Amino acid sequence: VLPVFSKTANQKISILSIMRLRRKYRKTNKTRPKKKPGAKRRRRLEQKRRLIALGMDQAEVERLNSREVLDLLKRPKKVAAQCGSE
């Protein structure tokens, strides 16, 4: 029989429930890597360079926001066909 500790007169906490809680918090990842702004800038610059390599005009690429760049990179063949035909 496991001993039971009483927190208050109405609540009873067993050793097993305490152990479960401790294990739960031990397992969690406390050191999650953080996204860095330098890496974000590098990714966006690399994406813009990909669009320029597909044939888009550099001035046109500079006017696009990051969401538009990502949407265009989803279909590179379509972008290359549009830029080649213009």
Rosetta blueprint (number, residue, H / E / L):
1 V L
2 L L
3 P L
4 V E
5 F E
6 S E
7 K L
8 T L
9 A L
10 N L
11 Q L
12 K E
13 I E
14 S E
15 I H
16 L H
17 S H
18 I H
19 M H
20 R H
21 L H
22 R H
23 R H
24 K H
25 Y H
26 R H
27 K H
28 T L
29 N L
30 K L
31 T L
32 R L
33 P L
34 K L
35 K L
36 K L
37 P H
38 G H
39 A H
40 K H
41 R H
42 R H
43 R H
44 R H
45 L H
46 E H
47 Q H
48 K H
49 R H
50 R H
51 L H
52 I H
53 A H
54 L L
55 G L
56 M L
57 D L
58 Q H
59 A H
60 E H
61 V H
62 E H
63 R H
64 L L
65 N L
66 S H
67 R H
68 E H
69 V H
70 L H
71 D H
72 L H
73 L H
74 K L
75 R L
76 P H
77 K H
78 K H
79 V H
80 A H
81 A H
82 Q H
83 C H
84 G H
85 S H
86 E L
